[in-house]
Amino acid sequence: MSFAAVNFLKREIEDLLTSHGNSLAAPSREILQFAIKEMDSLQQITKRFIPWSRADTTFKYEVSRLNNEVKQIAEQSEEQIIQKINQGLVQLKSMGEKYVQQLYNSPPKEDEEDEGDVHCAEKMVGLVYDFNKLKHRLRISWLKSTQVTALVGMAGIGKTSLASKLLDDPKMEEHFDCRVWVTVGKECRFKEIPRRILAELNGETVVEGDEDVIAMRLKESLKDKRYLIVLDDVWDRYMMYHLHPSFRYERNELKSSLHDETNGSQVIFTTRLQQLDDYGSRLSTDGMRVRLLNDEESWDLLREKVFGEEPCSFQLEKIGKKIAKKCDGLPLMIVAVANLLAEEEKTVECWGEIAAHKNHPIFMDAYDDISKVLLPSYKYLPRLLQMCFLYMGVFPRNYHLSRSKLMNMWSVDGFLEENADESLYPTAEKCLDELVSNSLVMVHQTTLDDSGRLGAKQIKKCGLHSSLWHLSNQEATKIKFSYVLKTSNDAFDEGVESQCRLSFHNNILFGIREVCESVEEKCASTVHSLLCYGPYQKYQVPICSGLGLLRKLDALTIRFYEFPMEVLELVQLRYLALTLNRELPSSISQLSSLEFLIVHQHLSIKSSEGPLHLPKEIWDMKELKQLQVIGSDLPDPCGASLESLLILSGVSAESCNEAVLRSVPNLKKLGIQISLEDDDIGSPLSVFDHIPHLTNLRSLKCVITNPEVVVPVLAPMSIFPRNLTKLSLSGMGYPWKETSKISSLPCLQVLKLRSYAFQGPEWEVEEGAFSFLTFLIIEDTDLEDWKIGRGSFDDLETLTMKHCYNLERIHGEFGGFLGGIKLIDCDPSCAEQMKKATQDWKVDVHSSWDDKK
């Protein structure tokens, strides 16, 4: 945003100088020429803003205001307009530097070694398909104007190696008149790149001349030549915007030097940063995200580095594949492990010991070796994003983390400001997006955007690569941000002293008195988060009761037989998550600052004493934003309300009566568990009659916890809120004709139908139904024949059918967005019939049995 505004202002001043230059006094011309140069430094400042943050939008507004004043030159004297431009630029630069200081607060630069990816001249191992795909992309562009391609990915993933192999490929050498390799690096200014390219072309060490002269010399040197230029290790997220010909309004010396008409020249650059356009939006075209190696490629690379041309025995190969797999597909890590492995004995016993332990010294030493390559990605981040990155290290290695949980954790920790009007900090969503853009966080799963924008996606599950997880823990321990405890020795290590967050990856440690005493003695005055992420502990252990400053206690992986009353002493607690098969005490309301209350049941055991009830005092907890208490009834509010509550899940149908639902008016997400008894079939579903009161509801999940194999037909379905974007139904047993009640919902984009949510052999969808639906899952049903009316499912992108053993045919047509139909554990013969009957769509047949092999 602000980056584009500065560009427009620069052009406006250039036009002013061009059109009025002769009539301006000499001092005024000099001020304008100086102003144009100052715009370059403003551009560098705006590049550091997090897109769409408050700093970005505020700065853009101020730049636009100055731009409007410049346009009104006819109404002002020369002295007035020059003075406004001069003063405006001084103020903008001061404001921008202040924002960068506040928003980024970057640590001082250190003498750090940044090796980037490994640039080697050995044979290609892994990524062969990607290499050929890239060559093909260049080949089909050989008769076009200069093409720009970005290779994007995390440090050590092989971007540099891929570009190097391409540069040295015989076909590339034969086709291009000249090939140039320039290592850019983090400290190189954009305007220095033409000088470096010219130096490589002419074999010069230093190229003299100002920027205009260098650009002219470079253009002359490349004239009438078909060239391939590789810019390695670029740290400019606007490089594609600067160079790509489609951004015709962007003018700079490098772009003009590289521009030609039809000789098919190519510019490739490697970067860790997702490229953005001038409005701060991600660019999805002309970029190639380099992937991690698969298991076979990982072993091929490890074997190549350890054995070379020597043979490898079958026994060592079997163990070696396990070792390679533990590197999680990162070439840099595989090479580091291979170098250390080559020094060890090549015996089954030695390799078996290494493969058996992820924390073996071989892996730990390899992680330490590659940290100097990964560290610049972390150091490059502003302070705020550094904290967000470090926080992800408290979770277990290779943990698939829920986006919503991460957002809640960041919110509770308080380093993301909640009051946007008084803060320059971006939202948690933007912070996560920035970490992904910097190739530090991996996206494992996406879902529909909460905003309800048609087709918009957001992260659902994410996580860190194991190498970055190790780096995160290293850096977090150094600055007392967080500390992970895996063994009893960790509790007595000096690193635990004065830590702010403790993450136990072994819950048994709580049962060791000395461990708890040591932790309480060293951290009682500093720690505010106690996180239990070890393997599930089904026997109750005491938690550290001496940590009185806790704001967050996440103990879902520990089973409590009774509510731990010592928790009530943690009056600052804002996040509480437990596994408990008993009722909460009425004194839970003492935790008046609590925002997130999550209580799971151990193995979903149903109490023989009847349903669990929440205390009536729950209505006194006015700060609650999320209440998830599996299998519990909400008491009558008696006129009270929870205005802040946004998520209510796991509650019974009986508790979702009209009085309760009217007392949570701002609810956005509701999850209901329905238990049907023989004598009240249909009555629990009266909850649907009250849901329309929730005008802000966006997501609804209703699950019958004890469905029959064939569910009896129930009363007609009620009308759902029109603002629903996500709907999940399970075990209802409605006839398919009742889908007409949900097919016309104008905002519905995600629909999940499980366990006979609807039943019957035939489903006939009327014309124009489900017109905005993008995601559909049908699981466990007796459906045989599916007839689709014209214009239905026009926007459907994903269709998954699981355990639909009777399915034979789908009649009709989906919209043009459907990528294919995924059949999981369906009748193989039916699947074959489907492939023949639905030739217009790709049918992917999958068996969960294959996952277990």
DAZIDA-V400613 format. One line per field, one symbol per residue. burial: I if it has 16 or more other C-alpha atoms within 10 Angstrom, else O. A space follows every 10 residues. Layout:
burial = ???
//
This chain:
burial = IIIIIIIIII IIIIOIIOOO OOOIOOOIIO OIOOIIOOIO OIIOIIIIII IIIIIIIIII OIIIOIIOOI OOOOOOOIOO IIOOIIOIIO OIIOIIOOII OIIIOIOOOO OOOIIIIIIO OOOOIIIOOO IOOIIOOIOO IIOOIIIIII IIIIIIIIII IIIIIIIOOO OIOOIIOIII IIIIIOOOOI OOIIIIIIII IOOOOOIOOO OOOIIOIIIO OIOOOIIIII IIIIIIIIII IIIIIOOOOI OOIIIOIIII OOIIIIIIII IIIIIIIIOI OOOOOOIIII IIIIIOIIII IIIIIIOOOO OOOOOIIOII IIIIIIIIII IIIIIIIIIO IOOOOOOIOO IIOIIOOOOO OIIOOIIOOI IIIIIIIIII IIIIIIIIII IIIIIIIOII IOIOOIIIII IIIOOIIOOO OOOIIIIIOI IIIIIIIIII IIIOOOOIIO OIOIIOOIII IIIIIIIIII IIIIIIIOOI IIIIIIOIOI IIOOIIIIII IIIIIIIIII OOOOIIIIII OIIIIIIIII IIIIOOIOOI IIIIIIIIII IIIIIIIIII OOIIOOIIII IIIIIIIIII IIIIIOOIIO IIIIIIIIII IIOOOOOOOO OIIIIIOIII IIIIIIIIII IIIIIIIOOI IIOIIIIIII IIIIIIIOII IIIIIIIIII IIIIIIOOOO OIOIIIIIOI IIIIOIIIII IIIIOOIOOO IOOOOOIIOI IIIIIIIIII IIIIIIOOIO OIIOIIIIII IIIIIIIIII OIIOIIOIII IIIIIIIIII IIIIIIOIII IIIIIIIIII IIIIIIIIIO OOIIOOOIOI IIIIIIIOOI IOOIIOOIOO IOIOIIOOOO OOO
//
